[in-house]
Each structure stands twice: as C-alpha cells, then as structure tokens.
Amino acid sequence: MYGVNSGILLVDKPQGMTSHDVVARVRRLAGTRKVGHAGTLDPMATGLLLIGIETSTRLLHHLVGLDKEYLATVRLGWGTTTDDAEGEALPAASAEAVAAIARAAVEAGMAELTGTIDQVPSAVSAVKVDGKRAYQRVRDGEAVELAARTVTVSAFELLDVREGAGWLDLDVRVACSSGTYVRALARDLGAALGVGGHLTALRRTRIGRFDVAEAGSLEGLDVAAARLAPAEA
C-alpha cells in the first residue's frame, strides 16, 4: 500500500547537476532517504526527471521503460571521446568538407537512423559491462567495446541549421524508445556524413505521457504540493 507521503515528482533538471544530485536535493526537501529516479540525465543535459518518493519508488522500474522525447543540438565537424561536448575532441574534418554538406544529405542521414536500428551505446555511458558501468571502466583506463542494441527512433526531425567556421549545428527533435542514446545518434550521423559529430545540447521534454511543461524547478520546490499521487502516475 502506498503511504500518504509517497508520490511521483516531475523535476526540470538544470544543467550541471547529476541525476543523483537532484535525488539528494529532494531527499533533503522531502525529509526522507527513500527517493529514486527513473532515467538518468547526464550533467550537461536539462529537462524532465521523474522522481519517486517513499513507496512510489517501486513504480520507477515501470516508468523508466517509457518512450522519451528530446530537443538536441548536434555539431558536425568533429567527434569527441564521449560523443558530447564534455569529451576530448577527435581530429576535425576540413572546413571545406563541412561546408559542402547539403541539408538534403543531413536529412537523408537522419532518415537512415530512424525506425528500428541497431545502436552501439557511447563508451562513456551507464551500460554495465560484467557488472561495472562502462564509464567507470573508461575512467580506469580500460578499453571498452559495447555491443549494439536494438532501439526504436520514431522521430529524428531537423528543426534548424546554423553554420560556423568548420562546423555545422543541427537543432533536432528526437522521439525514441528507452535505452536510446541521443549522443550515439549524433556520433553516427557525423560518421555517415564523413565529418564526425557530437552532441552539444540535450533537453528531455517528455517521458511517456509526462511533459516537462508540467515539471517544477528545484529552486523553491514544494515537494508536498508538487508530487503526483501514485494513482496519477
């Protein structure tokens, strides 16, 4: 039975915080250690994080498997060791090669990454390898090769294109199944276009039927008023 203080909290995670940082903050605000989250967001990412409090933490394993939606920016021109802006830059393509990429080629590359695809997760990820997180193995100096996993990208939509000296920024919308790495989509799109690519911004806007517009900021968060009752989740 769910207690009167249990519930699901929708939080708009700010940039620079880990998902665990958000959980720690909610623990202090709610006055309980029994707090967890469904679906990790990297520190550079912002957006919707579902938090379970007290007995509602048992709902989290159902929520983590829901489809998700993101707004993201992909930078073409070079890749990185982490497939996002926080990693070390890999050798860059020539400015001429980047400038020669047509919008039609970008959209064709995105179409190839739409639907049911086999995706290799980023090496610096939370995927477990023999019981240990891949990112921890990388930090320990180990070479990590992850197996491809089948995921579904139901939408990979190009919203805007901006061009700079040696780079091309793509603002995109991604709707996908749980377990899809948007960083890996950026990496694979850049590879397909022959210039490399990585993620520079990521915002999660939806998890299942929950929208980030319904989420509260951590600043001044009233846990008791903001949480959803278990039946609403």
URRA-V790201 format. One record per pair of residues at least 12 apart in sequence whose C-alpha atoms are under 10 Angstrom apart, sorted by the first residue. I is the first residue (numbers start at 1). J is the second residue. D is the distance in whole Angstrom. If there is no record, write none. Layout:
BEGIN
I_J_D + I_J_D
END
This chain:
BEGIN
1_55_8 + 1_56_10 + 2_54_8 + 2_55_6 + 2_56_7 + 2_57_10 + 2_58_10 + 2_229_9 + 2_230_7 + 2_231_10 + 3_53_10 + 3_54_8 + 3_55_7 + 3_56_8 + 3_229_10 + 3_230_9 + 4_54_9 + 4_55_9 + 4_229_8 + 4_230_10 + 5_30_9 + 5_32_10 + 5_53_8 + 5_54_7 + 5_55_9 + 5_56_9 + 5_223_10 + 5_224_8 + 5_227_9 + 5_229_9 + 6_30_10 + 6_34_9 + 6_35_10 + 6_52_8 + 6_53_5 + 6_54_5 + 6_55_6 + 6_56_5 + 6_57_8 + 6_224_9 + 6_227_8 + 6_228_9 + 6_229_7 + 6_230_7 + 7_35_10 + 7_51_8 + 7_52_6 + 7_53_5 + 7_54_7 + 7_55_8 + 7_56_5 + 7_57_8 + 7_59_9 + 7_223_9 + 7_224_9 + 7_226_9 + 7_227_5 + 7_228_5 + 7_229_5 + 7_230_5 + 7_231_9 + 7_232_9 + 7_233_8 + 8_35_10 + 8_36_10 + 8_37_9 + 8_50_7 + 8_51_6 + 8_52_5 + 8_53_6 + 8_54_9 + 8_55_10 + 8_56_7 + 8_57_8 + 8_59_9 + 8_60_9 + 8_223_10 + 8_226_9 + 8_227_5 + 8_228_5 + 8_229_7 + 8_230_7 + 8_231_10 + 8_232_9 + 8_233_7 + 9_26_9 + 9_37_9 + 9_49_8 + 9_50_6 + 9_51_5 + 9_52_6 + 9_53_8 + 9_56_10 + 9_214_10 + 9_215_8 + 9_216_8 + 9_223_7 + 9_224_9 + 9_225_10 + 9_226_6 + 9_227_4 + 9_228_6 + 9_229_9 + 9_233_10 + 10_37_10 + 10_47_10 + 10_48_7 + 10_49_6 + 10_50_5 + 10_51_6 + 10_52_9 + 10_210_8 + 10_211_9 + 10_212_8 + 10_213_9 + 10_214_7 + 10_215_5 + 10_216_6 + 10_217_9 + 10_218_10 + 10_223_10 + 10_226_8 + 10_227_7 + 10_228_8 + 11_26_10 + 11_46_10 + 11_47_8 + 11_48_6 + 11_49_5 + 11_50_6 + 11_51_7 + 11_212_8 + 11_213_10 + 11_214_9 + 11_215_5 + 11_216_5 + 11_217_6 + 11_218_7 + 11_221_9 + 11_226_9 + 11_227_10 + 12_46_7 + 12_47_5 + 12_48_5 + 12_49_6 + 12_50_9 + 12_203_10 + 12_204_9 + 12_205_9 + 12_211_10 + 12_212_6 + 12_213_9 + 12_214_9 + 12_215_5 + 12_216_6 + 12_217_5 + 12_218_7 + 13_41_8 + 13_42_10 + 13_43_9 + 13_45_8 + 13_46_5 + 13_47_5 + 13_48_6 + 13_49_6 + 13_50_10 + 13_203_9 + 13_204_9 + 13_212_10 + 13_215_9 + 13_216_9 + 13_217_7 + 13_218_7 + 14_43_8 + 14_44_9 + 14_45_8 + 14_46_5 + 14_47_7 + 14_48_10 + 14_203_10 + 14_217_8 + 14_218_8 + 14_219_10 + 15_41_10 + 15_42_9 + 15_43_6 + 15_44_5 + 15_45_6 + 15_46_5 + 15_47_9 + 15_201_10 + 15_202_10 + 15_203_9 + 16_42_8 + 16_43_5 + 16_44_6 + 16_45_8 + 16_46_8 + 17_41_9 + 17_42_8 + 17_43_5 + 17_44_8 + 17_45_9 + 17_46_9 + 18_40_8 + 18_41_7 + 18_42_6 + 18_43_5 + 18_44_8 + 18_45_9 + 18_46_10 + 19_36_9 + 19_37_8 + 19_38_9 + 19_39_9 + 19_40_6 + 19_41_6 + 19_42_7 + 19_43_7 + 19_45_10 + 19_46_10 + 19_49_8 + 19_50_10 + 19_51_10 + 20_35_10 + 20_36_8 + 20_37_8 + 20_40_8 + 20_41_9 + 20_43_10 + 21_43_9 + 22_35_10 + 22_36_9 + 22_37_9 + 22_49_9 + 22_51_9 + 22_218_8 + 23_35_6 + 23_36_6 + 23_37_7 + 23_49_10 + 23_50_10 + 23_51_7 + 23_52_9 + 23_53_10 + 24_36_9 + 25_218_8 + 25_221_10 + 26_51_8 + 26_52_10 + 26_53_9 + 26_218_8 + 26_221_9 + 26_222_10 + 26_223_8 + 27_53_8 + 27_54_10 + 27_223_10 + 29_218_10 + 29_220_10 + 29_221_8 + 29_222_8 + 29_223_7 + 29_224_9 + 30_53_8 + 30_54_9 + 30_222_9 + 30_223_6 + 30_224_8 + 31_223_10 + 32_53_8 + 32_54_7 + 33_53_9 + 33_54_8 + 34_52_8 + 34_53_6 + 34_54_5 + 34_55_8 + 34_56_9 + 34_57_7 + 35_51_7 + 35_52_6 + 35_53_5 + 35_54_6 + 35_55_9 + 35_56_9 + 35_57_7 + 36_50_9 + 36_51_6 + 36_52_5 + 36_53_7 + 36_54_9 + 36_56_9 + 36_57_6 + 36_58_9 + 36_60_8 + 37_49_7 + 37_50_6 + 37_51_4 + 37_52_6 + 37_53_9 + 37_57_8 + 37_59_10 + 37_60_7 + 37_61_9 + 37_63_9 + 37_64_8 + 38_50_5 + 38_51_7 + 38_52_8 + 38_57_9 + 38_59_9 + 38_60_5 + 38_61_7 + 38_62_9 + 38_63_6 + 38_64_5 + 38_65_8 + 38_66_10 + 38_207_10 + 39_51_9 + 39_60_9 + 39_61_9 + 39_63_8 + 39_64_5 + 39_65_8 + 39_66_9 + 39_68_10 + 39_178_8 + 39_179_9 + 39_207_9 + 40_64_9 + 40_126_9 + 41_202_9 + 41_203_9 + 41_204_8 + 42_125_9 + 42_126_10 + 42_202_9 + 43_86_10 + 44_84_9 + 44_85_8 + 44_86_8 + 44_199_10 + 44_200_8 + 44_201_7 + 44_202_7 + 44_203_9 + 45_72_9 + 45_200_9 + 45_201_7 + 45_202_5 + 45_203_6 + 45_204_8 + 46_70_10 + 46_71_10 + 46_201_9 + 46_202_6 + 46_203_5 + 46_204_6 + 46_205_9 + 46_212_10 + 47_70_9 + 47_71_9 + 47_202_8 + 47_203_5 + 47_204_5 + 47_205_6 + 47_206_8 + 47_211_9 + 47_212_6 + 47_213_9 + 47_215_9 + 47_217_10 + 48_68_10 + 48_69_10 + 48_70_10 + 48_203_8 + 48_204_5 + 48_205_6 + 48_206_7 + 48_207_7 + 48_210_8 + 48_211_7 + 48_212_5 + 48_213_9 + 48_214_9 + 48_215_7 + 48_216_9 + 49_204_8 + 49_205_9 + 49_206_9 + 49_207_8 + 49_210_10 + 49_211_10 + 49_212_8 + 49_215_8 + 49_216_10 + 50_63_8 + 50_64_9 + 50_207_8 + 50_210_9 + 50_212_10 + 50_215_9 + 51_63_10 + 51_227_9 + 52_227_9 + 52_228_10 + 52_230_9 + 53_223_10 + 53_227_9 + 53_228_10 + 53_230_10 + 55_230_9 + 56_228_10 + 56_229_9 + 56_230_6 + 56_231_10 + 56_233_9 + 57_230_10 + 59_230_8 + 59_233_8 + 60_233_10 + 63_178_10 + 63_207_8 + 63_208_8 + 63_233_9 + 64_178_7 + 64_179_9 + 64_207_8 + 64_208_9 + 65_177_8 + 65_178_5 + 65_179_8 + 65_207_9 + 65_208_9 + 66_176_9 + 66_177_7 + 66_178_6 + 66_179_10 + 66_206_10 + 66_207_6 + 66_208_5 + 66_209_9 + 66_210_10 + 67_152_9 + 67_153_10 + 67_154_10 + 67_175_7 + 67_176_6 + 67_177_5 + 67_178_5 + 67_179_9 + 67_180_9 + 67_206_8 + 67_207_6 + 67_208_5 + 67_209_9 + 68_153_10 + 68_154_10 + 68_174_8 + 68_175_6 + 68_176_6 + 68_177_6 + 68_178_7 + 68_179_9 + 68_180_9 + 68_204_7 + 68_205_8 + 68_206_5 + 68_207_5 + 68_208_6 + 68_209_9 + 68_210_9 + 68_211_10 + 69_153_10 + 69_154_10 + 69_155_9 + 69_156_10 + 69_173_7 + 69_174_6 + 69_175_4 + 69_176_6 + 69_177_9 + 69_178_10 + 69_203_9 + 69_204_6 + 69_205_6 + 69_206_5 + 69_207_7 + 69_208_9 + 69_211_9 + 70_156_10 + 70_172_8 + 70_173_6 + 70_174_5 + 70_175_6 + 70_176_9 + 70_182_8 + 70_202_7 + 70_203_5 + 70_204_4 + 70_205_5 + 70_206_7 + 70_207_9 + 71_156_10 + 71_157_10 + 71_159_9 + 71_171_7 + 71_172_6 + 71_173_5 + 71_174_6 + 71_175_9 + 71_182_10 + 71_201_8 + 71_202_6 + 71_203_5 + 71_204_6 + 71_205_7 + 71_206_10 + 72_158_10 + 72_159_10 + 72_170_8 + 72_171_6 + 72_172_5 + 72_173_6 + 72_174_8 + 72_182_8 + 72_183_9 + 72_186_9 + 72_199_7 + 72_200_8 + 72_201_5 + 72_202_4 + 72_203_6 + 72_204_9 + 73_158_10 + 73_159_10 + 73_160_9 + 73_161_9 + 73_169_6 + 73_170_5 + 73_171_5 + 73_172_6 + 73_173_9 + 73_182_10 + 73_183_10 + 73_186_9 + 73_198_9 + 73_199_6 + 73_200_6 + 73_201_5 + 73_202_7 + 73_203_9 + 74_161_10 + 74_168_8 + 74_169_6 + 74_170_5 + 74_171_7 + 74_172_8 + 74_182_9 + 74_183_8 + 74_185_9 + 74_186_6 + 74_187_9 + 74_189_9 + 74_190_9 + 74_197_7 + 74_198_6 + 74_199_5 + 74_200_6 + 74_201_7 + 74_202_9 + 75_161_10 + 75_162_9 + 75_163_10 + 75_167_7 + 75_168_6 + 75_169_4 + 75_170_6 + 75_171_9 + 75_186_8 + 75_187_9 + 75_190_8 + 75_196_9 + 75_197_6 + 75_198_5 + 75_199_6 + 75_200_6 + 75_201_9 + 76_92_9 + 76_93_9 + 76_98_7 + 76_101_10 + 76_163_10 + 76_166_9 + 76_167_6 + 76_168_5 + 76_169_6 + 76_170_8 + 76_186_8 + 76_187_9 + 76_189_8 + 76_190_6 + 76_191_9 + 76_193_9 + 76_194_9 + 76_195_6 + 76_196_6 + 76_197_4 + 76_198_7 + 76_199_9 + 77_90_10 + 77_91_9 + 77_92_6 + 77_93_5 + 77_94_8 + 77_95_8 + 77_97_8 + 77_98_6 + 77_99_9 + 77_164_10 + 77_165_10 + 77_166_6 + 77_167_5 + 77_168_7 + 77_169_9 + 77_190_7 + 77_191_10 + 77_193_10 + 77_194_9 + 77_195_5 + 77_196_5 + 77_197_6 + 77_198_9 + 78_90_6 + 78_91_6 + 78_92_4 + 78_93_6 + 78_94_9 + 78_98_10 + 78_166_9 + 78_167_8 + 78_168_10 + 78_187_9 + 78_190_8 + 78_191_9 + 78_194_9 + 78_195_6 + 78_196_4 + 78_197_5 + 78_198_7 + 79_91_7 + 79_92_7 + 79_93_9 + 79_186_9 + 79_187_7 + 79_188_10 + 79_190_8 + 79_191_8 + 79_195_8 + 79_196_5 + 79_197_5 + 79_198_5 + 79_199_9 + 80_92_10 + 80_187_8 + 80_196_8 + 80_197_8 + 80_198_6 + 80_199_9 + 81_122_9 + 81_123_8 + 81_124_8 + 81_198_9 + 82_122_7 + 82_123_7 + 82_124_6 + 82_125_8 + 82_135_9 + 82_183_8 + 82_184_9 + 82_187_9 + 82_198_8 + 82_199_9 + 83_121_10 + 83_122_7 + 83_123_9 + 83_124_8 + 83_181_10 + 83_182_9 + 83_183_5 + 83_184_7 + 83_185_9 + 83_186_7 + 83_187_6 + 83_188_9 + 83_196_10 + 83_197_7 + 83_198_5 + 83_199_6 + 83_200_9 + 84_122_9 + 84_124_10 + 84_182_10 + 84_183_6 + 84_184_9 + 84_186_8 + 84_187_9 + 84_197_9 + 84_198_5 + 84_199_4 + 84_200_6 + 84_201_8 + 84_202_10 + 85_183_10 + 85_198_7 + 85_199_6 + 85_200_5 + 85_201_8 + 86_198_10 + 86_199_9 + 86_200_8 + 87_124_9 + 87_198_9 + 89_198_9 + 90_196_8 + 90_197_10 + 91_195_10 + 91_196_9 + 92_166_8 + 92_167_9 + 92_195_7 + 92_196_7 + 92_197_9 + 93_166_8 + 93_167_9 + 93_194_8 + 93_195_5 + 93_196_7 + 93_197_10 + 94_165_10 + 94_166_7 + 94_167_9 + 94_195_8 + 95_164_9 + 95_165_7 + 95_166_4 + 95_167_7 + 95_168_10 + 95_195_9 + 96_165_10 + 96_166_8 + 96_167_10 + 97_166_8 + 97_167_10 + 97_193_9 + 97_194_8 + 97_195_7 + 98_163_9 + 98_164_10 + 98_165_9 + 98_166_6 + 98_167_6 + 98_168_7 + 98_193_9 + 98_194_9 + 98_195_7 + 98_196_9 + 99_163_8 + 99_164_9 + 99_165_9 + 99_166_7 + 99_167_8 + 99_168_8 + 101_168_9 + 101_193_8 + 101_194_10 + 101_195_9 + 103_158_9 + 103_160_10 + 103_161_8 + 103_170_10 + 105_192_10 + 105_193_8 + 106_158_8 + 106_161_10 + 106_170_9 + 106_189_8 + 106_190_9 + 106_192_9 + 106_193_7 + 107_156_9 + 107_157_8 + 107_158_7 + 107_189_10 + 108_189_10 + 108_192_10 + 108_193_10 + 109_188_9 + 109_189_6 + 109_190_9 + 109_191_10 + 109_192_7 + 109_193_7 + 110_155_9 + 110_156_6 + 110_157_8 + 110_158_8 + 110_172_10 + 110_185_9 + 110_186_9 + 110_188_9 + 110_189_7 + 110_192_9 + 111_153_10 + 111_155_9 + 111_156_7 + 111_157_9 + 111_189_10 + 112_156_10 + 112_189_9 + 112_192_9 + 113_152_9 + 113_153_7 + 113_154_10 + 113_155_9 + 113_156_8 + 113_185_7 + 113_186_10 + 113_188_8 + 113_189_8 + 113_192_10 + 114_151_10 + 114_152_7 + 114_153_5 + 114_154_6 + 114_155_6 + 114_156_6 + 114_157_9 + 114_174_9 + 114_175_10 + 114_176_9 + 114_185_10 + 115_151_8 + 115_152_5 + 115_153_5 + 115_154_6 + 115_155_8 + 115_156_9 + 115_176_9 + 116_150_7 + 116_151_6 + 116_152_4 + 116_153_6 + 116_154_8 + 116_176_10 + 116_177_10 + 117_148_9 + 117_149_8 + 117_150_6 + 117_151_6 + 117_152_6 + 117_153_8 + 117_180_10 + 118_147_9 + 118_148_6 + 118_149_5 + 118_150_4 + 118_151_6 + 118_152_9 + 118_180_10 + 119_146_10 + 119_147_8 + 119_148_5 + 119_149_5 + 119_150_6 + 119_151_7 + 119_152_9 + 119_179_10 + 119_180_8 + 119_181_8 + 119_184_7 + 119_185_8 + 119_188_9 + 120_145_9 + 120_146_6 + 120_147_6 + 120_148_4 + 120_149_6 + 120_150_9 + 120_151_10 + 120_180_9 + 120_181_9 + 120_184_7 + 120_185_9 + 120_188_9 + 121_134_10 + 121_145_9 + 121_146_7 + 121_147_8 + 121_148_7 + 121_149_8 + 121_179_9 + 121_180_8 + 121_181_6 + 121_182_9 + 121_183_8 + 121_184_6 + 121_185_9 + 122_134_9 + 122_135_9 + 122_144_10 + 122_145_9 + 122_146_8 + 122_181_7 + 122_182_9 + 122_183_7 + 122_184_6 + 122_185_10 + 122_187_9 + 123_135_7 + 123_136_10 + 123_137_9 + 123_138_7 + 123_143_9 + 123_144_6 + 123_145_7 + 123_146_7 + 123_184_10 + 124_136_8 + 124_137_9 + 124_138_7 + 124_139_9 + 124_144_9 + 125_137_10 + 125_138_9 + 125_146_10 + 125_181_9 + 125_183_10 + 127_146_8 + 127_179_9 + 128_146_9 + 129_144_9 + 129_145_9 + 129_146_8 + 129_147_10 + 134_146_8 + 149_179_9 + 149_180_9 + 150_177_10 + 150_179_9 + 150_180_9 + 151_176_8 + 151_177_6 + 151_178_8 + 151_179_7 + 151_180_6 + 151_181_9 + 152_175_9 + 152_176_6 + 152_177_5 + 152_178_8 + 152_179_9 + 152_180_7 + 153_174_7 + 153_175_6 + 153_176_4 + 153_177_6 + 153_178_10 + 153_180_8 + 153_182_10 + 153_185_10 + 154_174_8 + 154_175_5 + 154_176_5 + 154_177_8 + 155_172_10 + 155_173_7 + 155_174_5 + 155_175_5 + 155_176_7 + 156_172_7 + 156_173_6 + 156_174_5 + 156_175_7 + 156_176_9 + 156_182_10 + 156_185_9 + 157_170_10 + 157_171_9 + 157_172_5 + 157_173_5 + 157_174_7 + 157_175_9 + 158_170_7 + 158_171_6 + 158_172_5 + 158_173_7 + 158_174_9 + 159_171_5 + 159_172_5 + 159_173_7 + 160_172_7 + 166_195_10 + 167_195_9 + 167_196_10 + 167_197_9 + 168_197_9 + 169_197_9 + 169_198_10 + 169_199_9 + 169_200_9 + 170_186_10 + 170_199_10 + 170_200_10 + 171_200_10 + 171_201_9 + 171_202_10 + 172_202_10 + 173_202_10 + 173_203_10 + 173_204_10 + 173_205_10 + 174_204_9 + 174_205_10 + 175_204_10 + 175_205_10 + 175_206_9 + 175_207_10 + 176_207_10 + 177_207_10 + 177_208_10 + 178_207_9 + 178_208_10 + 182_198_10 + 182_199_8 + 182_202_8 + 183_197_9 + 183_198_7 + 183_199_6 + 183_200_9 + 183_201_10 + 183_202_9 + 184_197_9 + 184_198_8 + 184_199_9 + 185_197_9 + 185_198_9 + 185_199_9 + 186_198_5 + 186_199_6 + 186_200_9 + 187_199_8 + 209_233_9 + 210_233_9 + 214_226_10 + 215_227_10
END
